[in-house]
């Protein structure tokens, strides 16, 4: 595996090496990958069997022959993953203990979102904004900064440590002014860091408020 700690949304490459340890040739060797939920297949060399993205068949492998499979995918979800590969053959295997292998992946990422209620508001009306941060990482994170375009620094409303997998939110109210643009765009940006200070993670959530729906929109 090229990177056991990828960023969520980033690329992950798995390399499988399949060896026939003998003593005889192996017929119909089938390699099967079990992808974790947070992994999305992109491509592989060689290509998988027809109508699959996780199975490769080699008609025959001589004793001591090795085959390499390189799988490229995307880290689409958080949490710790276990990627598992298994091999089988029509030829009797004197040692099946080495027919599976696993690799642990620990993605890093945060997701910031911002929502508003009601969805439409005009001057003099109150809007309730909620800022949400989700730790997609397989580890706790330290808050470095949290800003909002309306309020500036909002870091004090979030705990210094965001536990693995945790979701935290904070809400505030705002009354639309005559001088506010329509639409009124609002952004919240969070900056977190791994506890060892080696990786920085930033994400921005946004929401747009209009006085009324756009005709034909």
N, C-alpha and C positions, 0 to 999 in steps of 0.2 A: 504494500500500500504506500502510495507516494506521500500522503499526508494524513496521519491519524487524528489530527485536530483541525479539520477544515472549517472555514466560515460557512454559516448557513447561506445557501445560494451559490456557493463556490463549487469547484470541480473536485471530484475524488476519482483516483485511479487505483484499481485493484489489479494485481498481477498474480496469476495462478500458475504454478509449475506442477505438472503432473508427470510422474516418473514411474515407469514399469520396472520394479526392482527384480523382476524375474521370479523363478528361474526360466520361465518359458514366455513365449509371445502371448499377448493378451488380445482377445477378440472383442469387438464391439464395446469399446471403452467409452463410458458416458460420464461427463462431468456436469454436475448440477449446482447452480448457485441459488442460495436463498437470500434474496435481498431484504434488508430491513425496511421498515415503513418509511423512513426519512430519506431513502435513496431512490433516485429516478435514473433509470438506464438511458444512456445516450448512444453508445456505440461499443463495439468490441472487435478485437483482432485475435484470431480469425472470427468471422461472423458466426453468430449462434445458429443452431439448427433452424430450419424453416418453421415459421409461425411461433417461435419462442424468442425470448431475450435472455434466457438464463440456462440454456442447455447446449452442450457441444458433444458430438459423437465422433470418435475416431475408429474407423473400421478395424484397424489392427495397430498394435504397438509392440515392437520387438523388445526383447529383454534389454533393460538399461536405456531404452529410448525415453526422451523427455519431450513434452509438449508444453508450450507457454501460451497462456490466454491473458490478454490485457483488456480490462473492462473499464470504460470511462463513463462516469455518471455525475449526477449533481446532488449535492446535499440540500434537500428540499425541506427537511424537518429537523427539529431539535431533539434533545435527549440523547442518552448514550445508545449506540447501536452495537449489535453483534452481527457481522456478516459471516455467513457459513457457506463452505463449499464441500461437496462430497463427490466421490468417484466410485464407479462400479464397472464390472466387466462380466461378460459371459464366461470367461475363463476363471476357474477356481483360484482364489487368492489365498496363499498360505498365511498371510498376515493382514487382517482387516483393520487392525488397530490404527493404522496410519492413513485410512481412507477418507478422513474428514479433517478439515482445518477451519479455524475461525480467526477473525480479526476484529478488534474492538475499535470503534470510531467514536470520537468525542467532539461533535460539532460545537462551534461557538457562534452565538448570535443573540441579538435582541430585536424586538419588534415594538415600535411605538405607534399608537393610533390615537386619534382624537375624534370624538363624536360630539354632536350638538343636538339639543332639543329645545324648541321645535326645529324642524328642518327649514322653516321659512319664518322670518321676523323682520318687521319694519321699525323705523325710528320710534323709540319709546317703549318698545317691547323687550322683555327679558329673555335671554338665551342661557341655557345651562350647558356649560362645556364640561366634558370629562376627558382627562388625559390618562392613557393606559400604557403601561410598559409590561412586556412579557419577556422573561428570560428564557430563551430557547437553548441555552447552553447546558452542557453536561457538568457545570460547576457553578459555584457562587460567583457573583460579580460585585465590584465596588463602584458606587456612584461617584462620578467625577463632576458632572454638571447636568442640569436639566433646565432648559429655557423655554419660554413661551413668548410669541410675538406680542401678545397683549400685556403680559405681566412682567416680562423679563425673567429673572432668576426664580424658578419654582423648586429648587433642589431641596429646600427645607421641608417640603411636603412629601418627600419620599425617603424611605429608610436608607442609611448608608450602605447596607449590604442587601443585594437582591438575590435570594436563594435560588439554587438550581430549579428551573421549571416554574418559578413563582410568577404570579401576575399581581401587579399593584396599580391602583388608580387613585385619582384625586379630581374633585369636581369644584367648579366655581361658577358664579353667575355674572353675567355682563348685560347691561342695558344698551341696546343699539342707539347710537347718536345720529342726529341729523347730518353730521359731517362724515359719518362712516361711508366708505364706498359700498356699492352694490354691484357684484357680490363682495361680501366681507370675508377675506381669506385669513385663516389663522393656522399657525404652525407651532408644533412642539417638538423639540429636539433633545434627545438624551445621549449622553456620553458616559459609557461604563468601561470598566477595565477589569481584567482578570486579577485575582488576588496577588499573583506574582508580578503584576504590573507589566507583563510582557506583551499583552494583546489589548488593543483599544477597539471598542465597538461603539458605533454611532448609528442612530436611525432617526428619521423624522416622520411624524404623522401630521396630517393636515385635514382641515374641514372648511367648507365654504358655505356661507349663509346668504341667501337671497331674500328680498322682500316678498317676492312672489315667484311661482314657477315660470320658466321661460316658455312662451307660447311656441308649440311645435318642438320643444326640447325634451 
